[in-house]
Amino acid sequence: MSAPIHPQDLKIKIFADGADLNGIREMSANPLIKGFTTNPTLMRKAGVNDYKAFALDALEIVTDQPISFEVFADEFDEMERQAEEIASWGANVNVKIPITNTRGESAAPLVGRLSAKGIIVNVTAMFTLEQVSAIVDVLSTETPAILSVFAGRVADSGRDPIPHMKQAVEAAATKPMSEVMWASPRELLNIYHANQAGCHIITVTTDLLRKLPSIGKDLEDFSLETVKMFYDDASAARYDVDK
């Protein structure tokens, strides 16, 4: 079995997904990482209490690569106000807008207004091709945008995400300033799946990114390491079948 192509030789860009400042700092030093994403759930898990303070601290680390921060209102007027404020924090800031509010009402009109103002949106939590098409229709031809499709969760539903994402890329092609992001990957192999589908970006959690050194590793060596891990853990636990 031949070794896979190293991610640095793929066309796709890898963004680090997380809300831990130490992790962001670690990944900012990795030349493979081309941008960053966050979301309120990750921020809460990381113990972030002050949203703006966290974002400004992150922007002191990430100075020249794109980084996404998400609005957290449920009413579109307030989403718009938050988006304009968040965008003002830095030229490299992308503003994440959920595809709908909690009532299932489409954010497409809001996305269109923000895009027309020159705000780079990252439209998140998209699953369906209809959602992708609705957003592509309203994007400005002058403003970059990211279309974040949750391919990992599409796969969790028992559907093959690769043809799904290929169609999303085709739909986005009418707005050349837009990029399709493979979101919620489950394993490093998804980097290759996303590249195969023609996605422009994949966002990967810090925990998964720490496995990057495993890519291309000799499988015999990998096997032996695993055997030794089992042995060492059993020894450390002092397991005994006779007691």
C-alpha positions as CSV (number, residue, x, y, z in Angstrom):
1,M,0.0,0.0,0.0
2,S,1.6,3.3,-1.1
3,A,1.9,6.2,1.2
4,P,-0.6,9.0,0.8
5,I,0.3,12.4,-0.7
6,H,1.3,14.8,2.1
7,P,-1.3,17.5,2.9
8,Q,1.1,20.2,1.9
9,D,1.0,18.9,-1.6
10,L,-2.8,19.0,-1.9
11,K,-4.8,21.9,-3.3
12,I,-7.1,22.2,-0.3
13,K,-6.4,24.7,2.5
14,I,-6.5,23.4,6.1
15,F,-8.0,25.7,8.7
16,A,-7.7,24.9,12.5
17,D,-11.0,24.7,14.4
18,G,-10.9,25.5,18.1
19,A,-11.3,28.1,20.8
20,D,-8.3,27.4,23.0
21,L,-5.7,30.2,22.8
22,N,-2.8,27.8,23.4
23,G,-4.1,25.5,20.6
24,I,-4.5,28.5,18.3
25,R,-0.9,29.6,19.2
26,E,0.4,26.1,18.5
27,M,-1.4,25.8,15.2
28,S,-0.4,29.3,14.1
29,A,3.2,28.1,14.0
30,N,2.3,25.2,11.7
31,P,2.9,26.1,8.0
32,L,0.2,23.7,7.0
33,I,-2.5,25.8,8.7
34,K,-3.9,28.5,6.4
35,G,-6.7,29.9,8.7
36,F,-8.8,29.4,11.8
37,T,-12.4,28.9,12.7
38,T,-14.3,29.1,16.0
39,N,-17.9,28.8,17.2
40,P,-19.8,29.5,20.4
41,T,-20.0,25.8,21.3
42,L,-16.2,25.4,21.1
43,M,-15.8,28.7,23.0
44,R,-18.0,27.6,25.8
45,K,-16.2,24.2,26.1
46,A,-12.9,26.1,26.3
47,G,-14.3,28.1,29.2
48,V,-14.5,31.5,27.3
49,N,-16.5,33.9,29.3
50,D,-15.8,37.2,27.5
51,Y,-16.5,36.8,23.8
52,K,-14.8,40.0,22.6
53,A,-11.8,39.7,24.8
54,F,-11.2,36.2,23.6
55,A,-11.5,37.3,19.9
56,L,-9.1,40.2,20.4
57,D,-6.6,37.9,22.1
58,A,-6.9,35.4,19.2
59,L,-6.3,38.2,16.8
60,E,-3.1,39.1,18.5
61,I,-2.0,35.6,17.6
62,V,-3.6,35.3,14.2
63,T,-2.6,38.5,12.5
64,D,-2.4,37.7,8.8
65,Q,-4.6,34.6,8.2
66,P,-8.4,34.4,8.1
67,I,-10.2,33.7,11.3
68,S,-13.9,33.2,11.8
69,F,-16.0,34.4,14.7
70,E,-19.7,33.7,14.8
71,V,-22.7,35.9,15.6
72,F,-24.9,34.5,18.4
73,A,-28.2,36.4,18.2
74,D,-31.4,34.8,16.9
75,E,-33.0,37.9,15.4
76,F,-31.6,38.9,12.1
77,D,-31.4,42.6,13.0
78,E,-29.2,41.8,15.9
79,M,-27.2,39.3,13.9
80,E,-26.5,42.1,11.4
81,R,-25.4,44.5,14.2
82,Q,-23.2,41.8,15.7
83,A,-21.7,41.0,12.3
84,E,-20.8,44.6,11.6
85,E,-19.1,44.9,15.0
86,I,-17.2,41.6,14.7
87,A,-16.0,42.5,11.2
88,S,-14.6,45.7,12.6
89,W,-12.2,43.8,14.8
90,G,-9.7,43.1,12.0
91,A,-9.2,42.9,8.3
92,N,-8.6,39.2,8.5
93,V,-11.9,38.5,10.3
94,N,-14.6,36.4,8.7
95,V,-18.1,36.5,10.2
96,K,-19.9,33.3,10.7
97,I,-23.6,33.5,10.1
98,P,-25.8,30.4,10.7
99,I,-27.9,29.3,7.7
100,T,-31.1,29.8,9.6
101,N,-32.1,31.1,13.0
102,T,-33.6,28.7,15.6
103,R,-37.0,29.0,14.0
104,G,-35.7,27.7,10.7
105,E,-36.0,31.1,8.9
106,S,-33.4,31.5,6.2
107,A,-30.5,33.9,6.8
108,A,-30.0,34.4,3.0
109,P,-31.4,37.9,3.0
110,L,-29.0,38.9,5.8
111,V,-26.1,37.2,4.1
112,G,-26.8,39.1,0.9
113,R,-26.9,42.5,2.8
114,L,-23.6,41.7,4.6
115,S,-21.9,40.5,1.4
116,A,-23.0,43.7,-0.4
117,K,-21.4,45.7,2.3
118,G,-18.1,43.9,1.7
119,I,-18.2,41.8,4.9
120,I,-16.6,38.4,4.4
121,V,-19.2,35.9,5.6
122,N,-18.7,32.3,6.6
123,V,-22.2,30.8,6.3
124,T,-22.2,27.9,8.7
125,A,-24.3,24.9,9.6
126,M,-25.3,24.2,6.0
127,F,-26.3,20.7,5.2
128,T,-28.5,20.7,2.0
129,L,-27.7,21.7,-1.5
130,E,-30.8,23.9,-1.5
131,Q,-29.2,25.9,1.3
132,V,-26.0,26.2,-0.6
133,S,-27.8,27.4,-3.7
134,A,-29.9,30.0,-1.7
135,I,-26.7,31.5,-0.3
136,V,-24.8,31.5,-3.6
137,D,-27.7,33.4,-5.2
138,V,-27.3,36.3,-2.8
139,L,-23.5,36.6,-2.6
140,S,-21.9,39.7,-4.0
141,T,-19.5,39.0,-6.9
142,E,-17.1,41.5,-5.4
143,T,-16.8,40.0,-1.9
144,P,-15.1,36.7,-0.8
145,A,-17.3,34.2,1.2
146,I,-17.0,30.8,2.7
147,L,-19.8,28.2,2.4
148,S,-19.4,25.9,5.4
149,V,-21.1,22.6,4.7
150,F,-21.1,20.1,7.5
151,A,-19.9,17.1,5.5
152,G,-19.0,15.1,8.7
153,R,-22.6,15.3,10.0
154,V,-23.9,14.5,6.5
155,A,-21.9,11.3,6.8
156,D,-23.3,10.7,10.3
157,S,-26.7,10.5,8.6
158,G,-25.6,7.6,6.5
159,R,-25.1,9.6,3.3
160,D,-21.9,9.7,1.3
161,P,-20.6,13.3,1.6
162,I,-18.2,13.2,-1.3
163,P,-20.8,13.5,-4.2
164,H,-22.8,15.9,-2.0
165,M,-19.8,18.2,-1.6
166,K,-18.9,17.9,-5.3
167,Q,-22.3,19.3,-6.1
168,A,-21.9,22.1,-3.5
169,V,-18.6,23.1,-5.2
170,E,-20.3,23.1,-8.6
171,A,-23.1,25.3,-7.2
172,A,-20.6,27.7,-5.8
173,A,-18.7,28.0,-9.0
174,T,-21.1,30.7,-10.2
175,K,-19.6,33.0,-7.6
176,P,-15.8,32.6,-8.1
177,M,-15.1,34.7,-4.9
178,S,-16.8,32.0,-2.8
179,E,-15.1,28.9,-1.3
180,V,-16.6,25.7,-0.1
181,M,-15.5,24.5,3.3
182,W,-15.7,20.8,4.4
183,A,-16.8,21.2,8.0
184,S,-17.0,18.7,10.9
185,P,-14.5,16.1,9.7
186,R,-14.2,12.9,11.6
187,E,-10.7,11.8,10.7
188,L,-7.6,13.0,8.9
189,L,-8.7,10.9,5.8
190,N,-11.4,13.5,5.4
191,I,-8.7,15.9,4.2
192,Y,-8.2,13.7,1.2
193,H,-12.0,13.2,0.7
194,A,-12.5,17.0,0.7
195,N,-9.6,17.5,-1.7
196,Q,-11.1,14.8,-4.0
197,A,-14.5,16.6,-3.9
198,G,-12.9,19.8,-5.0
199,C,-13.5,21.7,-1.7
200,H,-11.3,24.8,-1.2
201,I,-11.0,24.5,2.6
202,I,-11.4,21.9,5.3
203,T,-11.6,23.0,9.0
204,V,-10.0,20.4,11.4
205,T,-10.0,20.4,15.1
206,T,-6.8,20.8,17.0
207,D,-7.0,17.2,18.4
208,L,-7.2,15.8,14.8
209,L,-4.4,18.1,13.6
210,R,-2.1,16.7,16.2
211,K,-2.3,13.4,14.3
212,L,-0.8,14.9,11.2
213,P,2.6,13.3,11.8
214,S,0.9,9.9,11.3
215,I,0.3,10.6,7.7
216,G,2.5,8.4,5.6
217,K,3.8,6.5,8.6
218,D,5.1,2.9,7.8
219,L,2.2,0.6,8.7
220,E,4.5,-2.1,10.2
221,D,6.0,0.5,12.5
222,F,2.5,1.8,13.3
223,S,1.4,-1.7,14.2
224,L,4.3,-2.3,16.5
225,E,3.8,1.0,18.3
226,T,0.2,-0.1,18.9
227,V,1.2,-3.5,20.3
228,K,3.7,-1.8,22.6
229,M,1.0,0.7,23.8
230,F,-1.3,-2.2,24.8
231,Y,1.6,-4.0,26.5
232,D,2.8,-0.9,28.4
233,D,-0.7,0.0,29.5
234,A,-1.4,-3.5,30.8
235,S,1.9,-3.5,32.6
236,A,1.3,-0.1,34.2
237,A,-2.1,-1.3,35.4
238,R,-0.6,-4.5,36.8
239,Y,-3.2,-6.7,35.3
240,D,-3.2,-10.3,36.2
241,V,-5.5,-13.0,34.9
242,D,-4.9,-15.2,38.0
243,K,-6.2,-12.7,40.6
